[in-house]
Amino acid sequence: MMGKTTKGNITVDVRDMTLYSSDKDIFGKSNCDHKCAIEWPPLKASADAKTNGDWTITTRDDKSNMWAYKGHAL
């Protein structure tokens, strides 16, 4: 979802928490594992989640699914 701030629009989850992507990621893949994923938890996608427009699902190295927006893992 998109949230609004005084600085402009941001991507947020259903709890209105800001979602981030990393410059270290490559298109369609997260490079945030282990300690990084503890500090910056991925936005996990359920097994029955369906992609929708710019919102897609990418598989992490641990085989879990996470959401991506415009190809950027969140």
Predicted model as a PDB file, atoms N, CA, C, CB and O in Angstrom, pLDDT in the B-factor column:
MODEL        1                                                                  
ATOM      1  N   MET A   1       0.847  -1.173   0.000  1.00 78.00           N  
ATOM      2  CA  MET A   1       0.000   0.000   0.000  1.00 78.00           C  
ATOM      3  C   MET A   1       0.894   1.238   0.000  1.00 78.00           C  
ATOM      4  CB  MET A   1      -0.964  -0.003   1.221  1.00 78.00           C  
ATOM      5  O   MET A   1       2.087   1.169   0.293  1.00 78.00           O  
ATOM      6  N   MET A   2       0.301   2.325  -0.324  1.00 82.00           N  
ATOM      7  CA  MET A   2       1.035   3.581  -0.281  1.00 82.00           C  
ATOM      8  C   MET A   2       0.537   4.409   0.897  1.00 82.00           C  
ATOM      9  CB  MET A   2       0.879   4.362  -1.611  1.00 82.00           C  
ATOM     10  O   MET A   2      -0.665   4.557   1.113  1.00 82.00           O  
ATOM     11  N   GLY A   3       1.483   4.940   1.646  1.00 84.00           N  
ATOM     12  CA  GLY A   3       1.170   5.830   2.745  1.00 84.00           C  
ATOM     13  C   GLY A   3       1.627   7.233   2.395  1.00 84.00           C  
ATOM     14  O   GLY A   3       2.437   7.422   1.487  1.00 84.00           O  
ATOM     15  N   LYS A   4       1.112   8.212   3.110  1.00 84.00           N  
ATOM     16  CA  LYS A   4       1.468   9.605   2.845  1.00 84.00           C  
ATOM     17  C   LYS A   4       2.177  10.184   4.063  1.00 84.00           C  
ATOM     18  CB  LYS A   4       0.209  10.446   2.492  1.00 84.00           C  
ATOM     19  O   LYS A   4       1.778   9.960   5.205  1.00 84.00           O  
ATOM     20  N   THR A   5       3.234  10.929   3.787  1.00 84.00           N  
ATOM     21  CA  THR A   5       3.952  11.653   4.831  1.00 84.00           C  
ATOM     22  C   THR A   5       4.089  13.102   4.388  1.00 84.00           C  
ATOM     23  CB  THR A   5       5.352  11.013   5.115  1.00 84.00           C  
ATOM     24  O   THR A   5       3.701  13.455   3.275  1.00 84.00           O  
ATOM     25  N   THR A   6       4.634  13.930   5.245  1.00 84.00           N  
ATOM     26  CA  THR A   6       4.861  15.321   4.869  1.00 84.00           C  
ATOM     27  C   THR A   6       5.936  15.435   3.791  1.00 84.00           C  
ATOM     28  CB  THR A   6       5.258  16.142   6.095  1.00 84.00           C  
ATOM     29  O   THR A   6       6.024  16.454   3.107  1.00 84.00           O  
ATOM     30  N   LYS A   7       6.761  14.383   3.637  1.00 85.00           N  
ATOM     31  CA  LYS A   7       7.818  14.358   2.621  1.00 85.00           C  
ATOM     32  C   LYS A   7       7.363  13.723   1.311  1.00 85.00           C  
ATOM     33  CB  LYS A   7       9.023  13.612   3.150  1.00 85.00           C  
ATOM     34  O   LYS A   7       8.096  13.764   0.323  1.00 85.00           O  
ATOM     35  N   GLY A   8       6.161  13.132   1.283  1.00 87.00           N  
ATOM     36  CA  GLY A   8       5.655  12.483   0.082  1.00 87.00           C  
ATOM     37  C   GLY A   8       5.143  11.094   0.370  1.00 87.00           C  
ATOM     38  O   GLY A   8       4.977  10.717   1.530  1.00 87.00           O  
ATOM     39  N   ASN A   9       4.891  10.329  -0.673  1.00 88.00           N  
ATOM     40  CA  ASN A   9       4.345   8.981  -0.539  1.00 88.00           C  
ATOM     41  C   ASN A   9       5.440   7.978  -0.203  1.00 88.00           C  
ATOM     42  CB  ASN A   9       3.628   8.566  -1.823  1.00 88.00           C  
ATOM     43  O   ASN A   9       6.581   8.109  -0.647  1.00 88.00           O  
ATOM     44  N   ILE A  10       5.072   6.968   0.593  1.00 88.00           N  
ATOM     45  CA  ILE A  10       5.983   5.880   0.939  1.00 88.00           C  
ATOM     46  C   ILE A  10       5.222   4.561   0.832  1.00 88.00           C  
ATOM     47  CB  ILE A  10       6.578   6.071   2.376  1.00 88.00           C  
ATOM     48  O   ILE A  10       3.991   4.545   0.868  1.00 88.00           O  
ATOM     49  N   THR A  11       5.955   3.458   0.702  1.00 87.00           N  
ATOM     50  CA  THR A  11       5.353   2.142   0.656  1.00 87.00           C  
ATOM     51  C   THR A  11       5.232   1.630   2.086  1.00 87.00           C  
ATOM     52  CB  THR A  11       6.186   1.168  -0.229  1.00 87.00           C  
ATOM     53  O   THR A  11       6.200   1.669   2.846  1.00 87.00           O  
ATOM     54  N   VAL A  12       4.031   1.143   2.460  1.00 87.00           N  
ATOM     55  CA  VAL A  12       3.779   0.662   3.813  1.00 87.00           C  
ATOM     56  C   VAL A  12       3.074  -0.692   3.766  1.00 87.00           C  
ATOM     57  CB  VAL A  12       2.935   1.684   4.605  1.00 87.00           C  
ATOM     58  O   VAL A  12       2.490  -1.069   2.750  1.00 87.00           O  
ATOM     59  N   ASP A  13       3.140  -1.425   4.899  1.00 86.00           N  
ATOM     60  CA  ASP A  13       2.410  -2.687   5.000  1.00 86.00           C  
ATOM     61  C   ASP A  13       1.018  -2.431   5.580  1.00 86.00           C  
ATOM     62  CB  ASP A  13       3.189  -3.708   5.875  1.00 86.00           C  
ATOM     63  O   ASP A  13       0.624  -1.280   5.765  1.00 86.00           O  
ATOM     64  N   VAL A  14       0.277  -3.498   5.867  1.00 85.00           N  
ATOM     65  CA  VAL A  14      -1.094  -3.356   6.364  1.00 85.00           C  
ATOM     66  C   VAL A  14      -1.159  -2.737   7.751  1.00 85.00           C  
ATOM     67  CB  VAL A  14      -1.774  -4.700   6.385  1.00 85.00           C  
ATOM     68  O   VAL A  14      -2.216  -2.264   8.170  1.00 85.00           O  
ATOM     69  N   ARG A  15      -0.032  -2.736   8.475  1.00 87.00           N  
ATOM     70  CA  ARG A  15       0.026  -2.092   9.793  1.00 87.00           C  
ATOM     71  C   ARG A  15       0.548  -0.658   9.700  1.00 87.00           C  
ATOM     72  CB  ARG A  15       0.913  -2.906  10.741  1.00 87.00           C  
ATOM     73  O   ARG A  15       0.820  -0.023  10.719  1.00 87.00           O  
ATOM     74  N   ASP A  16       0.685  -0.155   8.480  1.00 85.00           N  
ATOM     75  CA  ASP A  16       1.174   1.205   8.226  1.00 85.00           C  
ATOM     76  C   ASP A  16       2.651   1.371   8.574  1.00 85.00           C  
ATOM     77  CB  ASP A  16       0.353   2.205   9.016  1.00 85.00           C  
ATOM     78  O   ASP A  16       3.113   2.484   8.823  1.00 85.00           O  
ATOM     79  N   MET A  17       3.397   0.251   8.592  1.00 86.00           N  
ATOM     80  CA  MET A  17       4.838   0.287   8.848  1.00 86.00           C  
ATOM     81  C   MET A  17       5.556   0.515   7.519  1.00 86.00           C  
ATOM     82  CB  MET A  17       5.332  -1.039   9.536  1.00 86.00           C  
ATOM     83  O   MET A  17       5.209  -0.092   6.506  1.00 86.00           O  
ATOM     84  N   THR A  18       6.545   1.382   7.532  1.00 87.00           N  
ATOM     85  CA  THR A  18       7.308   1.698   6.326  1.00 87.00           C  
ATOM     86  C   THR A  18       8.063   0.470   5.824  1.00 87.00           C  
ATOM     87  CB  THR A  18       8.290   2.848   6.597  1.00 87.00           C  
ATOM     88  O   THR A  18       8.674  -0.259   6.606  1.00 87.00           O  
ATOM     89  N   LEU A  19       8.013   0.250   4.508  1.00 89.00           N  
ATOM     90  CA  LEU A  19       8.741  -0.848   3.875  1.00 89.00           C  
ATOM     91  C   LEU A  19       9.964  -0.290   3.159  1.00 89.00           C  
ATOM     92  CB  LEU A  19       7.830  -1.626   2.883  1.00 89.00           C  
ATOM     93  O   LEU A  19       9.920   0.793   2.576  1.00 89.00           O  
ATOM     94  N   TYR A  20      11.044  -1.041   3.215  1.00 87.00           N  
ATOM     95  CA  TYR A  20      12.305  -0.600   2.629  1.00 87.00           C  
ATOM     96  C   TYR A  20      12.819  -1.616   1.617  1.00 87.00           C  
ATOM     97  CB  TYR A  20      13.351  -0.369   3.721  1.00 87.00           C  
ATOM     98  O   TYR A  20      12.481  -2.798   1.675  1.00 87.00           O  
ATOM     99  N   SER A  21      13.630  -1.141   0.704  1.00 87.00           N  
ATOM    100  CA  SER A  21      14.400  -2.022  -0.175  1.00 87.00           C  
ATOM    101  C   SER A  21      15.865  -1.651   0.030  1.00 87.00           C  
ATOM    102  CB  SER A  21      13.960  -1.879  -1.703  1.00 87.00           C  
ATOM    103  O   SER A  21      16.179  -0.606   0.599  1.00 87.00           O  
ATOM    104  N   SER A  22      16.750  -2.516  -0.436  1.00 85.00           N  
ATOM    105  CA  SER A  22      18.178  -2.301  -0.217  1.00 85.00           C  
ATOM    106  C   SER A  22      18.904  -2.081  -1.535  1.00 85.00           C  
ATOM    107  CB  SER A  22      18.791  -3.487   0.529  1.00 85.00           C  
ATOM    108  O   SER A  22      18.610  -2.741  -2.532  1.00 85.00           O  
ATOM    109  N   ASP A  23      19.844  -1.158  -1.535  1.00 83.00           N  
ATOM    110  CA  ASP A  23      20.682  -0.921  -2.716  1.00 83.00           C  
ATOM    111  C   ASP A  23      21.577  -2.124  -3.016  1.00 83.00           C  
ATOM    112  CB  ASP A  23      21.543   0.335  -2.513  1.00 83.00           C  
ATOM    113  O   ASP A  23      22.092  -2.247  -4.128  1.00 83.00           O  
ATOM    114  N   LYS A  24      21.769  -3.021  -2.027  1.00 83.00           N  
ATOM    115  CA  LYS A  24      22.601  -4.204  -2.219  1.00 83.00           C  
ATOM    116  C   LYS A  24      21.846  -5.322  -2.943  1.00 83.00           C  
ATOM    117  CB  LYS A  24      23.108  -4.707  -0.875  1.00 83.00           C  
ATOM    118  O   LYS A  24      22.458  -6.272  -3.432  1.00 83.00           O  
ATOM    119  N   ASP A  25      20.521  -5.208  -3.009  1.00 86.00           N  
ATOM    120  CA  ASP A  25      19.721  -6.210  -3.712  1.00 86.00           C  
ATOM    121  C   ASP A  25      19.838  -6.020  -5.214  1.00 86.00           C  
ATOM    122  CB  ASP A  25      18.248  -6.135  -3.279  1.00 86.00           C  
ATOM    123  O   ASP A  25      20.081  -4.920  -5.710  1.00 86.00           O  
ATOM    124  N   ILE A  26      19.657  -7.129  -5.921  1.00 85.00           N  
ATOM    125  CA  ILE A  26      19.550  -7.036  -7.370  1.00 85.00           C  
ATOM    126  C   ILE A  26      18.084  -7.202  -7.734  1.00 85.00           C  
ATOM    127  CB  ILE A  26      20.442  -8.110  -8.086  1.00 85.00           C  
ATOM    128  O   ILE A  26      17.298  -7.707  -6.932  1.00 85.00           O  
ATOM    129  N   PHE A  27      17.715  -6.791  -8.912  1.00 86.00           N  
ATOM    130  CA  PHE A  27      16.326  -6.835  -9.342  1.00 86.00           C  
ATOM    131  C   PHE A  27      15.763  -8.243  -9.159  1.00 86.00           C  
ATOM    132  CB  PHE A  27      16.198  -6.387 -10.811  1.00 86.00           C  
ATOM    133  O   PHE A  27      16.288  -9.202  -9.725  1.00 86.00           O  
ATOM    134  N   GLY A  28      14.696  -8.368  -8.369  1.00 84.00           N  
ATOM    135  CA  GLY A  28      14.024  -9.644  -8.180  1.00 84.00           C  
ATOM    136  C   GLY A  28      14.647 -10.575  -7.162  1.00 84.00           C  
ATOM    137  O   GLY A  28      14.200 -11.713  -7.024  1.00 84.00           O  
ATOM    138  N   LYS A  29      15.692 -10.115  -6.428  1.00 87.00           N  
ATOM    139  CA  LYS A  29      16.341 -10.983  -5.444  1.00 87.00           C  
ATOM    140  C   LYS A  29      16.834 -10.169  -4.257  1.00 87.00           C  
ATOM    141  CB  LYS A  29      17.509 -11.749  -6.085  1.00 87.00           C  
ATOM    142  O   LYS A  29      17.430  -9.103  -4.410  1.00 87.00           O  
ATOM    143  N   SER A  30      16.568 -10.705  -3.067  1.00 90.00           N  
ATOM    144  CA  SER A  30      17.058 -10.067  -1.850  1.00 90.00           C  
ATOM    145  C   SER A  30      18.422 -10.628  -1.482  1.00 90.00           C  
ATOM    146  CB  SER A  30      16.063 -10.265  -0.691  1.00 90.00           C  
ATOM    147  O   SER A  30      18.627 -11.841  -1.527  1.00 90.00           O  
ATOM    148  N   ASN A  31      19.341  -9.772  -1.124  1.00 87.00           N  
ATOM    149  CA  ASN A  31      20.644 -10.178  -0.619  1.00 87.00           C  
ATOM    150  C   ASN A  31      20.718 -10.002   0.897  1.00 87.00           C  
ATOM    151  CB  ASN A  31      21.754  -9.374  -1.303  1.00 87.00           C  
ATOM    152  O   ASN A  31      21.795 -10.085   1.487  1.00 87.00           O  
ATOM    153  N   CYS A  32      19.577  -9.761   1.514  1.00 87.00           N  
ATOM    154  CA  CYS A  32      19.506  -9.545   2.963  1.00 87.00           C  
ATOM    155  C   CYS A  32      19.166 -10.868   3.642  1.00 87.00           C  
ATOM    156  CB  CYS A  32      18.447  -8.449   3.322  1.00 87.00           C  
ATOM    157  O   CYS A  32      18.001 -11.260   3.697  1.00 87.00           O  
ATOM    158  N   ASP A  33      20.183 -11.552   4.157  1.00 87.00           N  
ATOM    159  CA  ASP A  33      20.012 -12.824   4.846  1.00 87.00           C  
ATOM    160  C   ASP A  33      20.632 -12.739   6.235  1.00 87.00           C  
ATOM    161  CB  ASP A  33      20.642 -13.979   4.036  1.00 87.00           C  
ATOM    162  O   ASP A  33      21.326 -11.776   6.560  1.00 87.00           O  
ATOM    163  N   HIS A  34      20.381 -13.732   7.029  1.00 87.00           N  
ATOM    164  CA  HIS A  34      20.978 -13.913   8.352  1.00 87.00           C  
ATOM    165  C   HIS A  34      20.785 -12.675   9.228  1.00 87.00           C  
ATOM    166  CB  HIS A  34      22.467 -14.231   8.220  1.00 87.00           C  
ATOM    167  O   HIS A  34      19.648 -12.297   9.511  1.00 87.00           O  
ATOM    168  N   LYS A  35      21.874 -12.038   9.663  1.00 91.00           N  
ATOM    169  CA  LYS A  35      21.784 -10.891  10.572  1.00 91.00           C  
ATOM    170  C   LYS A  35      20.984  -9.747   9.949  1.00 91.00           C  
ATOM    171  CB  LYS A  35      23.189 -10.402  10.952  1.00 91.00           C  
ATOM    172  O   LYS A  35      20.194  -9.088  10.624  1.00 91.00           O  
ATOM    173  N   CYS A  36      21.196  -9.524   8.678  1.00 88.00           N  
ATOM    174  CA  CYS A  36      20.465  -8.455   7.986  1.00 88.00           C  
ATOM    175  C   CYS A  36      18.951  -8.685   8.082  1.00 88.00           C  
ATOM    176  CB  CYS A  36      20.901  -8.374   6.500  1.00 88.00           C  
ATOM    177  O   CYS A  36      18.196  -7.752   8.356  1.00 88.00           O  
ATOM    178  N   ALA A  37      18.514  -9.926   7.856  1.00 90.00           N  
ATOM    179  CA  ALA A  37      17.080 -10.235   7.881  1.00 90.00           C  
ATOM    180  C   ALA A  37      16.500 -10.154   9.288  1.00 90.00           C  
ATOM    181  CB  ALA A  37      16.834 -11.621   7.308  1.00 90.00           C  
ATOM    182  O   ALA A  37      15.293  -9.981   9.453  1.00 90.00           O  
ATOM    183  N   ILE A  38      17.352 -10.277  10.299  1.00 91.00           N  
ATOM    184  CA  ILE A  38      16.882 -10.095  11.673  1.00 91.00           C  
ATOM    185  C   ILE A  38      16.670  -8.605  11.938  1.00 91.00           C  
ATOM    186  CB  ILE A  38      17.894 -10.699  12.695  1.00 91.00           C  
ATOM    187  O   ILE A  38      15.668  -8.212  12.537  1.00 91.00           O  
ATOM    188  N   GLU A  39      17.600  -7.795  11.499  1.00 91.00           N  
ATOM    189  CA  GLU A  39      17.503  -6.351  11.707  1.00 91.00           C  
ATOM    190  C   GLU A  39      16.485  -5.696  10.777  1.00 91.00           C  
ATOM    191  CB  GLU A  39      18.860  -5.710  11.508  1.00 91.00           C  
ATOM    192  O   GLU A  39      15.851  -4.709  11.151  1.00 91.00           O  
ATOM    193  N   TRP A  40      16.326  -6.234   9.574  1.00 90.00           N  
ATOM    194  CA  TRP A  40      15.407  -5.699   8.567  1.00 90.00           C  
ATOM    195  C   TRP A  40      14.534  -6.854   8.049  1.00 90.00           C  
ATOM    196  CB  TRP A  40      16.197  -5.005   7.384  1.00 90.00           C  
ATOM    197  O   TRP A  40      14.766  -7.359   6.951  1.00 90.00           O  
ATOM    198  N   PRO A  41      13.531  -7.271   8.839  1.00 91.00           N  
ATOM    199  CA  PRO A  41      12.731  -8.445   8.463  1.00 91.00           C  
ATOM    200  C   PRO A  41      12.081  -8.277   7.088  1.00 91.00           C  
ATOM    201  CB  PRO A  41      11.650  -8.703   9.515  1.00 91.00           C  
ATOM    202  O   PRO A  41      11.561  -7.209   6.766  1.00 91.00           O  
ATOM    203  N   PRO A  42      12.114  -9.346   6.280  1.00 93.00           N  
ATOM    204  CA  PRO A  42      11.476  -9.292   4.970  1.00 93.00           C  
ATOM    205  C   PRO A  42       9.954  -9.275   5.116  1.00 93.00           C  
ATOM    206  CB  PRO A  42      11.918 -10.485   4.106  1.00 93.00           C  
ATOM    207  O   PRO A  42       9.410  -9.779   6.098  1.00 93.00           O  
ATOM    208  N   LEU A  43       9.286  -8.697   4.141  1.00 93.00           N  
ATOM    209  CA  LEU A  43       7.826  -8.720   4.101  1.00 93.00           C  
ATOM    210  C   LEU A  43       7.432 -10.070   3.507  1.00 93.00           C  
ATOM    211  CB  LEU A  43       7.234  -7.508   3.256  1.00 93.00           C  
ATOM    212  O   LEU A  43       7.380 -10.235   2.288  1.00 93.00           O  
ATOM    213  N   LYS A  44       7.158 -11.018   4.376  1.00 94.00           N  
ATOM    214  CA  LYS A  44       6.896 -12.395   3.943  1.00 94.00           C  
ATOM    215  C   LYS A  44       5.580 -12.491   3.187  1.00 94.00           C  
ATOM    216  CB  LYS A  44       6.876 -13.341   5.148  1.00 94.00           C  
ATOM    217  O   LYS A  44       4.608 -11.804   3.501  1.00 94.00           O  
ATOM    218  N   ALA A  45       5.576 -13.351   2.193  1.00 95.00           N  
ATOM    219  CA  ALA A  45       4.375 -13.639   1.405  1.00 95.00           C  
ATOM    220  C   ALA A  45       3.915 -15.046   1.765  1.00 95.00           C  
ATOM    221  CB  ALA A  45       4.648 -13.505  -0.143  1.00 95.00           C  
ATOM    222  O   ALA A  45       4.727 -15.969   1.822  1.00 95.00           O  
ATOM    223  N   SER A  46       2.631 -15.213   2.004  1.00 94.00           N  
ATOM    224  CA  SER A  46       2.091 -16.528   2.336  1.00 94.00           C  
ATOM    225  C   SER A  46       2.150 -17.452   1.124  1.00 94.00           C  
ATOM    226  CB  SER A  46       0.643 -16.405   2.844  1.00 94.00           C  
ATOM    227  O   SER A  46       2.320 -16.998  -0.008  1.00 94.00           O  
ATOM    228  N   ALA A  47       2.011 -18.730   1.369  1.00 91.00           N  
ATOM    229  CA  ALA A  47       2.089 -19.724   0.294  1.00 91.00           C  
ATOM    230  C   ALA A  47       1.001 -19.520  -0.755  1.00 91.00           C  
ATOM    231  CB  ALA A  47       1.986 -21.127   0.870  1.00 91.00           C  
ATOM    232  O   ALA A  47       1.191 -19.872  -1.919  1.00 91.00           O  
ATOM    233  N   ASP A  48      -0.134 -18.956  -0.356  1.00 94.00           N  
ATOM    234  CA  ASP A  48      -1.237 -18.757  -1.297  1.00 94.00           C  
ATOM    235  C   ASP A  48      -1.314 -17.316  -1.832  1.00 94.00           C  
ATOM    236  CB  ASP A  48      -2.550 -19.122  -0.626  1.00 94.00           C  
ATOM    237  O   ASP A  48      -2.295 -16.951  -2.480  1.00 94.00           O  
ATOM    238  N   ALA A  49      -0.288 -16.503  -1.563  1.00 95.00           N  
ATOM    239  CA  ALA A  49      -0.280 -15.112  -2.025  1.00 95.00           C  
ATOM    240  C   ALA A  49      -0.263 -15.055  -3.551  1.00 95.00           C  
ATOM    241  CB  ALA A  49       0.937 -14.356  -1.449  1.00 95.00           C  
ATOM    242  O   ALA A  49       0.339 -15.904  -4.209  1.00 95.00           O  
ATOM    243  N   LYS A  50      -0.922 -14.057  -4.095  1.00 96.00           N  
ATOM    244  CA  LYS A  50      -0.997 -13.869  -5.545  1.00 96.00           C  
ATOM    245  C   LYS A  50      -0.404 -12.511  -5.914  1.00 96.00           C  
ATOM    246  CB  LYS A  50      -2.466 -13.979  -6.045  1.00 96.00           C  
ATOM    247  O   LYS A  50      -0.657 -11.510  -5.244  1.00 96.00           O  
ATOM    248  N   THR A  51       0.380 -12.490  -6.977  1.00 95.00           N  
ATOM    249  CA  THR A  51       0.945 -11.228  -7.444  1.00 95.00           C  
ATOM    250  C   THR A  51      -0.180 -10.332  -7.947  1.00 95.00           C  
ATOM    251  CB  THR A  51       2.002 -11.467  -8.559  1.00 95.00           C  
ATOM    252  O   THR A  51      -1.253 -10.802  -8.326  1.00 95.00           O  
ATOM    253  N   ASN A  52       0.091  -9.036  -7.941  1.00 94.00           N  
ATOM    254  CA  ASN A  52      -0.920  -8.071  -8.371  1.00 94.00           C  
ATOM    255  C   ASN A  52      -0.217  -6.824  -8.896  1.00 94.00           C  
ATOM    256  CB  ASN A  52      -1.891  -7.712  -7.202  1.00 94.00           C  
ATOM    257  O   ASN A  52       0.302  -6.027  -8.115  1.00 94.00           O  
ATOM    258  N   GLY A  53      -0.199  -6.656 -10.202  1.00 95.00           N  
ATOM    259  CA  GLY A  53       0.427  -5.482 -10.805  1.00 95.00           C  
ATOM    260  C   GLY A  53       1.902  -5.397 -10.487  1.00 95.00           C  
ATOM    261  O   GLY A  53       2.659  -6.316 -10.800  1.00 95.00           O  
ATOM    262  N   ASP A  54       2.323  -4.301  -9.867  1.00 93.00           N  
ATOM    263  CA  ASP A  54       3.728  -4.083  -9.511  1.00 93.00           C  
ATOM    264  C   ASP A  54       4.169  -4.919  -8.318  1.00 93.00           C  
ATOM    265  CB  ASP A  54       3.962  -2.622  -9.213  1.00 93.00           C  
ATOM    266  O   ASP A  54       5.365  -5.012  -8.040  1.00 93.00           O  
ATOM    267  N   TRP A  55       3.216  -5.532  -7.605  1.00 93.00           N  
ATOM    268  CA  TRP A  55       3.517  -6.358  -6.435  1.00 93.00           C  
ATOM    269  C   TRP A  55       3.742  -7.794  -6.890  1.00 93.00           C  
ATOM    270  CB  TRP A  55       2.367  -6.283  -5.381  1.00 93.00           C  
ATOM    271  O   TRP A  55       2.835  -8.439  -7.416  1.00 93.00           O  
ATOM    272  N   THR A  56       4.959  -8.288  -6.681  1.00 95.00           N  
ATOM    273  CA  THR A  56       5.317  -9.651  -7.089  1.00 95.00           C  
ATOM    274  C   THR A  56       5.909 -10.388  -5.892  1.00 95.00           C  
ATOM    275  CB  THR A  56       6.325  -9.636  -8.284  1.00 95.00           C  
ATOM    276  O   THR A  56       6.119  -9.811  -4.825  1.00 95.00           O  
ATOM    277  N   ILE A  57       6.169 -11.656  -6.093  1.00 95.00           N  
ATOM    278  CA  ILE A  57       6.731 -12.494  -5.033  1.00 95.00           C  
ATOM    279  C   ILE A  57       8.078 -13.014  -5.495  1.00 95.00           C  
ATOM    280  CB  ILE A  57       5.775 -13.673  -4.668  1.00 95.00           C  
ATOM    281  O   ILE A  57       8.227 -13.460  -6.633  1.00 95.00           O  
ATOM    282  N   THR A  58       9.045 -12.955  -4.617  1.00 93.00           N  
ATOM    283  CA  THR A  58      10.372 -13.478  -4.909  1.00 93.00           C  
ATOM    284  C   THR A  58      10.723 -14.525  -3.848  1.00 93.00           C  
ATOM    285  CB  THR A  58      11.437 -12.329  -4.946  1.00 93.00           C  
ATOM    286  O   THR A  58      10.265 -14.435  -2.710  1.00 93.00           O  
ATOM    287  N   THR A  59      11.525 -15.503  -4.216  1.00 91.00           N  
ATOM    288  CA  THR A  59      11.928 -16.556  -3.291  1.00 91.00           C  
ATOM    289  C   THR A  59      13.299 -16.229  -2.715  1.00 91.00           C  
ATOM    290  CB  THR A  59      11.946 -17.935  -3.996  1.00 91.00           C  
ATOM    291  O   THR A  59      14.247 -15.932  -3.442  1.00 91.00           O  
ATOM    292  N   ARG A  60      13.377 -16.291  -1.394  1.00 91.00           N  
ATOM    293  CA  ARG A  60      14.633 -16.009  -0.694  1.00 91.00           C  
ATOM    294  C   ARG A  60      15.550 -17.230  -0.730  1.00 91.00           C  
ATOM    295  CB  ARG A  60      14.358 -15.589   0.767  1.00 91.00           C  
ATOM    296  O   ARG A  60      15.107 -18.324  -1.080  1.00 91.00           O  
ATOM    297  N   ASP A  61      16.803 -17.058  -0.378  1.00 89.00           N  
ATOM    298  CA  ASP A  61      17.761 -18.172  -0.348  1.00 89.00           C  
ATOM    299  C   ASP A  61      17.313 -19.294   0.585  1.00 89.00           C  
ATOM    300  CB  ASP A  61      19.134 -17.670   0.082  1.00 89.00           C  
ATOM    301  O   ASP A  61      17.640 -20.459   0.359  1.00 89.00           O  
ATOM    302  N   ASP A  62      16.555 -18.940   1.648  1.00 89.00           N  
ATOM    303  CA  ASP A  62      16.071 -19.970   2.575  1.00 89.00           C  
ATOM    304  C   ASP A  62      14.775 -20.620   2.081  1.00 89.00           C  
ATOM    305  CB  ASP A  62      15.849 -19.364   3.962  1.00 89.00           C  
ATOM    306  O   ASP A  62      14.139 -21.380   2.811  1.00 89.00           O  
ATOM    307  N   LYS A  63      14.392 -20.319   0.849  1.00 91.00           N  
ATOM    308  CA  LYS A  63      13.212 -20.872   0.168  1.00 91.00           C  
ATOM    309  C   LYS A  63      11.884 -20.287   0.645  1.00 91.00           C  
ATOM    310  CB  LYS A  63      13.181 -22.358   0.353  1.00 91.00           C  
ATOM    311  O   LYS A  63      10.828 -20.734   0.196  1.00 91.00           O  
ATOM    312  N   SER A  64      11.909 -19.298   1.543  1.00 92.00           N  
ATOM    313  CA  SER A  64      10.673 -18.621   1.929  1.00 92.00           C  
ATOM    314  C   SER A  64      10.357 -17.567   0.866  1.00 92.00           C  
ATOM    315  CB  SER A  64      10.797 -17.970   3.357  1.00 92.00           C  
ATOM    316  O   SER A  64      11.235 -17.138   0.117  1.00 92.00           O  
ATOM    317  N   ASN A  65       9.108 -17.165   0.816  1.00 95.00           N  
ATOM    318  CA  ASN A  65       8.675 -16.152  -0.156  1.00 95.00           C  
ATOM    319  C   ASN A  65       8.558 -14.801   0.505  1.00 95.00           C  
ATOM    320  CB  ASN A  65       7.336 -16.541  -0.794  1.00 95.00           C  
ATOM    321  O   ASN A  65       8.193 -14.691   1.675  1.00 95.00           O  
ATOM    322  N   MET A  66       8.872 -13.778  -0.258  1.00 95.00           N  
ATOM    323  CA  MET A  66       8.712 -12.413   0.230  1.00 95.00           C  
ATOM    324  C   MET A  66       8.167 -11.542  -0.890  1.00 95.00           C  
ATOM    325  CB  MET A  66      10.054 -11.850   0.762  1.00 95.00           C  
ATOM    326  O   MET A  66       8.285 -11.871  -2.070  1.00 95.00           O  
ATOM    327  N   TRP A  67       7.574 -10.435  -0.500  1.00 95.00           N  
ATOM    328  CA  TRP A  67       7.013  -9.511  -1.483  1.00 95.00           C  
ATOM    329  C   TRP A  67       8.090  -8.620  -2.083  1.00 95.00           C  
ATOM    330  CB  TRP A  67       5.925  -8.654  -0.845  1.00 95.00           C  
ATOM    331  O   TRP A  67       9.090  -8.296  -1.443  1.00 95.00           O  
ATOM    332  N   ALA A  68       7.856  -8.240  -3.319  1.00 94.00           N  
ATOM    333  CA  ALA A  68       8.696  -7.263  -4.014  1.00 94.00           C  
ATOM    334  C   ALA A  68       7.767  -6.247  -4.679  1.00 94.00           C  
ATOM    335  CB  ALA A  68       9.643  -7.960  -5.074  1.00 94.00           C  
ATOM    336  O   ALA A  68       6.661  -6.584  -5.104  1.00 94.00           O  
ATOM    337  N   TYR A  69       8.221  -5.030  -4.761  1.00 92.00           N  
ATOM    338  CA  TYR A  69       7.456  -3.969  -5.419  1.00 92.00           C  
ATOM    339  C   TYR A  69       8.309  -3.444  -6.562  1.00 92.00           C  
ATOM    340  CB  TYR A  69       7.065  -2.813  -4.412  1.00 92.00           C  
ATOM    341  O   TYR A  69       9.421  -2.959  -6.352  1.00 92.00           O  
ATOM    342  N   LYS A  70       7.777  -3.547  -7.771  1.00 91.00           N  
ATOM    343  CA  LYS A  70       8.518  -3.151  -8.972  1.00 91.00           C  
ATOM    344  C   LYS A  70       9.873  -3.847  -9.037  1.00 91.00           C  
ATOM    345  CB  LYS A  70       8.710  -1.629  -9.005  1.00 91.00           C  
ATOM    346  O   LYS A  70      10.867  -3.256  -9.459  1.00 91.00           O  
ATOM    347  N   GLY A  71       9.900  -5.127  -8.610  1.00 92.00           N  
ATOM    348  CA  GLY A  71      11.113  -5.925  -8.674  1.00 92.00           C  
ATOM    349  C   GLY A  71      12.075  -5.747  -7.518  1.00 92.00           C  
ATOM    350  O   GLY A  71      13.119  -6.397  -7.478  1.00 92.00           O  
ATOM    351  N   HIS A  72      11.740  -4.872  -6.570  1.00 92.00           N  
ATOM    352  CA  HIS A  72      12.627  -4.612  -5.440  1.00 92.00           C  
ATOM    353  C   HIS A  72      12.082  -5.318  -4.207  1.00 92.00           C  
ATOM    354  CB  HIS A  72      12.772  -3.087  -5.183  1.00 92.00           C  
ATOM    355  O   HIS A  72      10.981  -5.019  -3.746  1.00 92.00           O  
ATOM    356  N   ALA A  73      12.864  -6.262  -3.673  1.00 93.00           N  
ATOM    357  CA  ALA A  73      12.457  -7.005  -2.481  1.00 93.00           C  
ATOM    358  C   ALA A  73      12.212  -6.041  -1.325  1.00 93.00           C  
ATOM    359  CB  ALA A  73      13.527  -8.052  -2.095  1.00 93.00           C  
ATOM    360  O   ALA A  73      12.934  -5.059  -1.155  1.00 93.00           O  
ATOM    361  N   LEU A  74      11.183  -6.336  -0.534  1.00 94.00           N  
ATOM    362  CA  LEU A  74      10.819  -5.469   0.600  1.00 94.00           C  
ATOM    363  C   LEU A  74      11.063  -6.162   1.931  1.00 94.00           C  
ATOM    364  CB  LEU A  74       9.351  -5.045   0.500  1.00 94.00           C  
ATOM    365  O   LEU A  74      10.812  -5.579   2.985  1.00 94.00           O  
TER     366      LEU A  74                                                      
ENDMDL                                                                          
END                                                                             
